[in-house]
Protein backbone atom coordinates (compact mmCIF):
# COMPACT_ATOMS: atom_id res chain seq x y z
CA UNK A 1 0.00 0.00 0.00
CA UNK A 2 1.29 3.47 -0.87
CA UNK A 3 0.18 6.85 0.54
CA UNK A 4 -2.02 7.65 -2.46
CA UNK A 5 -4.00 4.43 -1.97
CA UNK A 6 -4.91 5.53 1.54
CA UNK A 7 -8.40 7.02 1.88
CA UNK A 8 -8.95 8.53 5.34
CA UNK A 9 -12.38 7.97 6.83
CA UNK A 10 -12.60 11.40 8.45
CA UNK A 11 -13.16 14.79 6.84
CA UNK A 12 -12.50 18.08 8.57
CA UNK A 13 -13.28 21.54 7.27
CA UNK A 14 -10.09 23.56 7.45
CA UNK A 15 -10.15 27.29 6.62
CA UNK A 16 -6.84 27.27 4.78
CA UNK A 17 -5.96 29.88 2.21
CA UNK A 18 -4.52 28.23 -0.88
CA UNK A 19 -4.02 30.47 -3.93
CA UNK A 20 -3.74 28.58 -7.25
CA UNK A 21 -0.18 27.39 -8.02
CA UNK A 22 1.01 28.56 -4.60
CA UNK A 23 3.97 27.10 -2.73
CA UNK A 24 3.00 26.25 0.85
CA UNK A 25 4.96 26.13 4.08
CA UNK A 26 3.32 23.55 6.33
CA UNK A 27 4.07 22.47 9.89
CA UNK A 28 2.30 19.48 11.41
CA UNK A 29 2.93 18.09 14.87
CA UNK A 30 2.26 15.11 17.09
CA UNK A 31 -0.94 15.01 19.10
CA UNK A 32 -0.33 16.24 22.64
CA UNK A 33 2.91 18.04 21.77
CA UNK A 34 1.60 21.43 22.96
CA UNK A 35 -0.14 21.88 26.33
CA UNK A 36 -3.92 22.22 26.15
CA UNK A 37 -3.73 25.15 28.56
CA UNK A 38 -1.59 27.07 26.08
CA UNK A 39 -3.83 26.20 23.13
CA UNK A 40 -6.94 27.31 25.04
CA UNK A 41 -5.32 30.57 26.11
CA UNK A 42 -4.05 31.33 22.64
CA UNK A 43 -7.41 30.51 21.02
CA UNK A 44 -9.09 33.13 23.20
CA UNK A 45 -6.36 35.65 22.41
CA UNK A 46 -6.66 34.90 18.71
CA UNK A 47 -10.41 35.58 18.75
CA UNK A 48 -9.83 38.88 20.52
CA UNK A 49 -7.17 39.98 18.06
CA UNK A 50 -9.21 38.90 15.04
CA UNK A 51 -12.13 40.99 16.26
CA UNK A 52 -9.81 43.96 16.52
CA UNK A 53 -8.96 43.52 12.83
CA UNK A 54 -12.58 44.04 11.83
CA UNK A 55 -12.34 47.73 12.69
CA UNK A 56 -9.45 48.31 10.25
CA UNK A 57 -10.83 49.76 7.03
CA UNK A 58 -7.64 49.55 5.00
CA UNK A 59 -7.57 46.05 3.45
CA UNK A 60 -3.79 46.03 3.02
CA UNK A 61 -3.20 46.98 6.65
CA UNK A 62 -5.74 44.40 7.82
CA UNK A 63 -4.06 41.63 5.83
CA UNK A 64 -0.62 42.59 7.15
CA UNK A 65 -1.88 42.62 10.74
CA UNK A 66 -3.44 39.21 10.21
CA UNK A 67 -0.17 37.84 8.85
CA UNK A 68 1.65 39.19 11.89
CA UNK A 69 -0.89 37.43 14.10
CA UNK A 70 -0.28 34.14 12.29
CA UNK A 71 3.49 34.55 12.58
CA UNK A 72 3.17 35.24 16.31
CA UNK A 73 1.12 32.06 16.78
CA UNK A 74 3.69 30.09 14.80
CA UNK A 75 6.60 31.42 16.89
CA UNK A 76 4.85 30.59 20.15
CA UNK A 77 4.03 27.08 18.99
CA UNK A 78 7.62 26.58 17.87
CA UNK A 79 8.93 27.48 21.33
CA UNK A 80 7.20 24.40 22.72
CA UNK A 81 8.02 22.14 19.81
CA UNK A 82 11.71 23.04 19.51
CA UNK A 83 12.37 22.42 23.20
CA UNK A 84 10.91 18.90 22.82
CA UNK A 85 10.30 18.95 26.56
CA UNK A 86 6.55 18.33 26.51
CA UNK A 87 4.47 15.51 25.10
CA UNK A 88 5.42 12.52 22.93
CA UNK A 89 8.62 12.32 20.87
CA UNK A 90 7.63 9.39 18.66
CA UNK A 91 9.51 10.72 15.63
CA UNK A 92 12.79 10.17 17.46
CA UNK A 93 12.30 6.58 16.41
CA UNK A 94 14.27 6.17 13.17
CA UNK A 95 11.70 3.85 11.59
CA UNK A 96 8.90 6.30 12.37
CA UNK A 97 10.83 9.22 10.90
CA UNK A 98 11.65 7.18 7.77
CA UNK A 99 7.97 6.35 7.23
CA UNK A 100 7.10 10.06 7.19
CA UNK A 101 10.03 10.88 4.92
CA UNK A 102 9.24 8.06 2.48
CA UNK A 103 5.58 9.09 2.28
CA UNK A 104 6.48 12.68 1.40
CA UNK A 105 9.02 11.55 -1.18
CA UNK A 106 6.46 9.18 -2.72
CA UNK A 107 3.93 12.00 -3.09
CA UNK A 108 6.55 14.26 -4.68
CA UNK A 109 5.74 14.65 -8.38
CA UNK A 110 2.31 13.02 -7.94
CA UNK A 111 0.31 15.46 -5.84
CA UNK A 112 2.88 18.13 -5.08
CA UNK A 113 6.37 19.34 -5.93
CA UNK A 114 8.45 18.95 -2.80
CA UNK A 115 11.04 21.66 -2.13
CA UNK A 116 12.20 20.73 1.38
CA UNK A 117 11.27 19.05 4.63
CA UNK A 118 12.64 18.39 8.08
CA UNK A 119 11.39 15.72 10.48
CA UNK A 120 12.01 16.55 14.13
CA UNK A 121 11.16 14.60 17.28
CA UNK A 122 7.62 15.95 17.60
CA UNK A 123 6.87 17.90 14.44
CA UNK A 124 7.53 18.15 10.71
CA UNK A 125 8.18 21.16 8.49
CA UNK A 126 7.56 20.85 4.75
CA UNK A 127 7.59 23.20 1.76
CA UNK A 128 5.72 22.06 -1.33
CA UNK A 129 3.58 23.25 -4.22
CA UNK A 130 0.39 21.24 -4.86
CA UNK A 131 0.18 20.03 -8.46
CA UNK A 132 -2.61 20.73 -10.89
CA UNK A 133 -5.55 18.39 -11.33
CA UNK A 134 -8.03 18.33 -14.19
CA UNK A 135 -11.54 18.28 -12.80
CA UNK A 136 -14.30 16.37 -14.55
CA UNK A 137 -16.28 18.56 -16.94
CA UNK A 138 -19.60 19.46 -15.38
CA UNK A 139 -20.99 21.21 -18.43
CA UNK A 140 -20.77 19.90 -21.97
CA UNK A 141 -18.45 21.79 -24.29
CA UNK A 142 -16.88 23.62 -21.35
CA UNK A 143 -13.32 24.74 -22.02
CA UNK A 144 -10.96 22.26 -20.26
CA UNK A 145 -8.66 25.16 -19.41
CA UNK A 146 -11.41 26.53 -17.16
CA UNK A 147 -11.51 23.28 -15.20
CA UNK A 148 -7.97 23.36 -13.85
CA UNK A 149 -7.66 22.85 -10.10
CA UNK A 150 -4.95 21.94 -7.64
CA UNK A 151 -4.70 19.21 -5.05
CA UNK A 152 -6.01 20.87 -1.90
CA UNK A 153 -3.90 21.18 1.19
CA UNK A 154 -6.70 19.57 3.20
CA UNK A 155 -6.74 16.44 1.01
CA UNK A 156 -2.94 16.24 0.95
CA UNK A 157 -2.67 16.42 4.73
CA UNK A 158 -5.55 13.98 5.29
CA UNK A 159 -3.80 11.44 3.12
CA UNK A 160 -0.29 12.05 4.47
CA UNK A 161 -1.32 12.05 8.12
CA UNK A 162 -3.71 9.14 7.80
CA UNK A 163 -1.27 6.88 5.97
CA UNK A 164 1.74 7.66 8.18
CA UNK A 165 -0.17 7.46 11.47
CA UNK A 166 -1.39 3.95 10.64
CA UNK A 167 2.07 2.72 9.67
CA UNK A 168 3.93 4.40 12.54
CA UNK A 169 1.43 3.19 15.13
CA UNK A 170 2.06 -0.38 13.97
CA UNK A 171 5.83 0.10 14.21
CA UNK A 172 5.56 1.59 17.70
CA UNK A 173 3.01 -0.97 18.87
CA UNK A 174 0.49 1.67 19.84
CA UNK A 175 -2.97 2.84 18.83
CA UNK A 176 -4.90 6.08 18.95
CA UNK A 177 -4.41 9.56 17.60
CA UNK A 178 -0.90 10.19 16.30
CA UNK A 179 -0.99 13.63 14.67
CA UNK A 180 -2.65 16.80 15.95
CA UNK A 181 -5.63 17.46 13.69
CA UNK A 182 -4.79 21.01 12.73
CA UNK A 183 -1.71 22.22 10.88
CA UNK A 184 0.03 25.55 10.57
CA UNK A 185 0.21 26.61 6.94
CA UNK A 186 1.34 29.71 5.11
CA UNK A 187 1.58 30.38 1.38
CA UNK A 188 4.91 31.72 0.17
CA UNK A 189 4.56 35.16 -1.35
CA UNK A 190 7.84 35.68 -3.18
CA UNK A 191 11.28 34.21 -3.81
CA UNK A 192 12.91 36.02 -0.89
CA UNK A 193 10.37 34.62 1.53
CA UNK A 194 10.80 31.17 -0.02
CA UNK A 195 14.56 31.37 0.60
CA UNK A 196 14.05 32.43 4.24
CA UNK A 197 11.58 29.61 4.85
CA UNK A 198 13.81 26.96 3.28
CA UNK A 199 16.71 28.16 5.45
CA UNK A 200 14.50 28.04 8.53
CA UNK A 201 13.26 24.51 7.78
CA UNK A 202 16.70 23.06 7.11
CA UNK A 203 18.31 24.72 10.13
CA UNK A 204 15.81 23.37 12.66
CA UNK A 205 18.14 20.59 13.89
CA UNK A 206 21.09 23.02 13.89
CA UNK A 207 19.14 25.47 16.07
CA UNK A 208 18.23 22.58 18.37
CA UNK A 209 21.92 21.69 18.76
CA UNK A 210 21.52 18.26 17.21
CA UNK A 211 23.99 18.78 14.34
CA UNK A 212 26.49 21.42 13.27
CA UNK A 213 25.20 21.80 9.72
CA UNK A 214 21.83 20.95 8.23
CA UNK A 215 23.17 18.39 5.76
CA UNK A 216 24.30 16.21 8.69
CA UNK A 217 20.69 15.70 9.80
CA UNK A 218 19.46 12.40 8.29
CA UNK A 219 15.80 13.44 8.32
CA UNK A 220 16.00 16.54 6.11
CA UNK A 221 15.65 17.08 2.38
CA UNK A 222 16.16 19.96 0.00
CA UNK A 223 15.53 19.86 -3.73
CA UNK A 224 18.41 22.18 -4.59
N, C-alpha and C positions, 0 to 999 in steps of 0.2 A: 504493500500500500504506500502511495506517495501522498504528499500534502494536498495535491489538487484533487485527489479522490475523496478526501475527507469532506463530509457535509455536516457541519455542526447542527445540533438539534435546536439550539436556542437562537433567538434573534433579538437584538437590542438596538433601540433607536439612539443613535449617537449624533449630536449636533456638530459634526465636523465640517469645517470649511475646506473644500477641495476644488480649487479652480482647475479647469481642463488643462491637461499636459503639465501640471505642477509637479515639482519635486517636493517631497514631504520629509520632514524630520520627525521621527516617531520614537517615543520612549514608552516601553511597557515593562511592568514590574511584577514581582511575585505577590500573590495575595498575602496580606498581613505584613507587608514590608514597611508600611508607614502606620504609626499609631492612629487608632480611630479617633482619639481625642483631638489630634492635630487636624485630621480631615474634617471633623465636625466644626471645629473652630474656624478653619479656613473657608469652609462652605458658607458659613454665616457672613464672614468678612467679604467674600466674593459677591454675595447677593447685595450687600450694602454698597460696595464699590460700583457694581453694575448699575444700580439704581442712580448713583450719582452721575453716571455717564449720560443718562437720559436727558439731563438738563443742558447738555452741551449741544448747541445748535450747529456748530461747524463740524461737518462730517469728517473731514481730515483729522481734526484734533480729537474727535471721539474715537476714531479708529486707532490713532496712535496711543491714546490713553488705554484703550482696551488691550493693545499689544503689550504695553508695559505691565498691565495687570497679569496677563498670561505669563510673561517672562518672570515676574515676581513669584507666581505660583510654582513655576518650574524650578527656580533657584531654591525655594524652600523645600520642595520635594527632594531635590538632589542632595540637600544637606543630610537628610536621613538616609537616603540610599547609598551615598558615597561612603558614609561612615561604616555601613554594614554592621551596625551594632544593635539592630532591632529586627526581629522577625526572622523568617527562614532564609537560609543561604543555599538553597538546593542547587543553584547553578555553579556552585563550587565543585560539584561532582563533574568530572571530565566527560563522562558519557552523556550526562544531561546537557552540558554546554554544547557538545558535538551534535546532539539531536537538533537543537535550535539552529545552530550554524548550518547544518546540512539542509534543513527545511528552507531556510532563507536562500541558500545557494540554488536549491532545486527550483524555487519559484522565480529566480532571476532569469529574465528573458521570456518568461511565460505569462506572468501577470504584472511584473514590474521590472524596471531596470535598476539594479542594486548598485549604489555608489559606495556605501560603506556600512559597517556595523561593528559593534563591540558588545560582547556578552560579559557582563560582570556577575558577581555572586548573587545579586538579588534583582537585577534589572538588565534591560537590553536597550541599546540605542541603535537606530537604523536610519539610513537616508536612502530613499528610493523614489522613483517616478513610476506611478501606475501606468501600464500600457493600455493602448486603445483597444476597444472591443467594438465589433459591429453588431448593433442591435437588430433584432428581427424587424422587418418592415411592417408597420401597423396599417399603413395606407397604401393601396396599390399605386404603382407608378411614382412613389415618393423617391426623391433623389437620395441614393445611398449615402452621399456625402453629408446629408442632414441627419443621418442616423448614427453618427460616430459617438461613442461614449468611452469612458475609461473605467477600468476596474476600480470599484469604490474602496476607500480605505476601510470602511466597516466590513466589507466582505473579505478583504485581504486579511485583516486582523482576526476575524472569526475563524477563518480557515487555518491561519498560522498558529494561533493560540490553541484552537481545538485539537489539531493534529499533534502538536508538540506536548501538550499537557497529557494526552493519553499515553504517548510513548514514554515520556519521562516518568510519569507515575508508575508505570510498569517496571522501569529500571530501578526506581527507588523503593519499590515495594509498598507504595502508599496509594491512597485514594482521596477523592475530594478535590476541592477547587485548588488549582495550581497558580493561575495568573489572576491578578486583579482585573476586574471587568473593564474598567476605563483605561484609556491611554492618554498620554500627552502628545499632541501633534501640532505641527506648525508648518505652513507651506513656505518654502524658500523663495524670497522675493527677487534676489539678484545674485550675480556671480560672487560678489564680495561676501555676502551673507553665507552662501553655499560654502565658500572656503573656510570661513570662521567656524561653521557648524561641523564640517569634516574634521578640522583640527581639534575641536572640542571632543568629538566622538572618539577619535583615535587616541587622544591623550588621557582618557579616563583612567586607565590602569597606571599611567605615569603619575597622574595627580594623586592617586591612591597609594603611591609608593610601592607598587607591586613589581614594576619593571623600570628600567632607566630610559628606554625608548620604546615607542609604541609598537614597532615591528617585532619586539621581543615577546609581546603578548600573544599567546597561541589562539586566542578567541576573538581576534579582530580581523577585519578585511577592508581593503580599499581598492577600488577599481584601478586607480592610477596613482 
